[in-house]
Amino acid sequence: MEGLERTSEIQAIIRRKVATLVTVCAVIMTILDIALFIYNLELDLFRDGPLPFFVQRVLTPLVVNFGLLSFMWGSEGGIHSTDYKNGVVAWTICSVCGVSAIVHGVYVITWIGTGLGVLFLTISHNRLQKVLILIYSYVLVTLAFLAQLHEWRGVEKILDKTVFVYYVQNLVLCYAMLAIVYFMSMVLHSHILEIMEDNRNLMKQSGEYEQRVATDALTGCYSRDYLSHNIEKIFRKCTNRLATSVALIDIDNFKKINDTYGHDCGDVVLERIGKLGRMLGHAEQERPLYRVCRYGGEEFLFIFTDRNPVTCQKQIEEFRRVFESQEYDFTDDRITVSGGIVTCSSAQEFNVVFKAVDEALYEAKASGKNRIVVGKGL
């Protein structure tokens, strides 16, 4: 889903840039038409008078093209599918060029503008849309050719078969060039799809790698690498309204567990902390109560953001109590944890926060273990 959204964003960026380019070209063509009209007016070069020339060469393309551009930009701002918006831009490119070629009776270069409309749809995944634009481009080229024939009426060149054959050859060439552009578009699109697939695979691999880096393999908690990249900004945002509490939990007598029962049994205890921490932390599905990070060895950090400090203390005490009630296959003894918790109500550096919570943990250990000590707030 993320890949599809990114593809739509890229298409939108390309589409808007092309739409802007078409708009600028239409404005330039209008200015040139007006300049040509003024030039002919000054030199009195009109064959049928200035009004027909003005209506055909200036007014008609101005009204039609800017009507097309208004529709194009209106569609871009509306709630339509990506395919629809791509099609409108391609249709507008072809139409603007086609209208200019028809009213000026110059069809030979029509395939260039209409071909750009076909080529633009390289970004589209809709094959039917591409075929329809190609057919539309052929229609515009043909109309431009017929307009050229109309310009020849009463002109001696129309009697010159050599000239006529030459222009027909150009028409066939236009058809051929449009077909070539269409197949180029299809080939380019297939390459784009391959690149997009490779990009999706790379993004997937990158995401999996980031997930592995961010997660402790044994416990499933966040890793210390994740903590080092994110913890500073968490505590720099602390305020009275957005207080953050952090608890440091340590397994009591963990070295004895490893020495007595083996490191495999010690790993079971660590896994239990991770599983229990995630289970209790996600009691609220919309927003986790806290994030658990394995800080090192048998030490775990519980980070509560934007929570009432009293609620945080109750939650970490509940965790201690539930963990104490856990049963294990390798021993009948209860395994306990000690911890300290502090609340930050102002922006702090993490090393200051960690020192405070570590002192609270030390106090819990020194006063008999299996307890949570609330440290001085920061």
C-alpha angles and dihedrals in degrees: 000000000000090000092052092050091050091050091052090050092052091048090050092052093049092044094052093047091050091046089052091050091051090049092051091048091050091052091049092049090051092051091049091049091052091047090050091050092051091047093052090044092054093049095037093233097150114126095196100021133276098278098064089045092050093047094046103036103031115016100040098051090041094056096038098044096045090046088055092047092050090052091047095052091042090055091048091056094045131085101266137133121269091246091054093051092046090051093050092052092048091047090050093050091053093043097049091050093041094051092050092048094047097049092045094042093230107129103157095085094039091099090062095062096036089044089057088056090052092044092049089063088067084097092056124090093203109104094183090055090054093050092049092050090049091052090046089052090053089052092052093048090050092049090050089052091051089049088054090052088052089054089056095059109123092006118122092228090072087070091056105093091191091060091045092051089048092056092044088053088053089052091054088047090054090052091049093048091051090052090050091049090050093053090044087054091052093048092047090048092053089052090048090053090052091049091048091050091050089048092051090051091050091048090049092050091046091050092049090049092049089048091052091048092047094048129067106234096218103043103024090231124126113285128238088250089060089048094051091053097046111023099081095058090048094059095039089063095054116128136155088266095044102037120174124208124198128193127195114207125192127185111242115240092354093156089057090053091053093045094046104038103018135254092281089064089045088055089053089057091049091049089050091055091051094047094045093044093053092045095052093037093057096048085117103057097197094053127013116238090227145339120249120213128183100228097184140316106338096345121107131185120215111199119197115189124194093357133133107261092227090053090050092052091050091049095051091046089052089051090052091049095047092046091052089056093057118117127215134198095225099053142020092210120104115249114213141187134216125207150173128215132195133178125222117208096169136043111285141172111249094236088060091050093046093050090054095048092043090055090052090051091049089053090051091052093046093050096057108291127246093081144095120237120200109221129207113288121245 
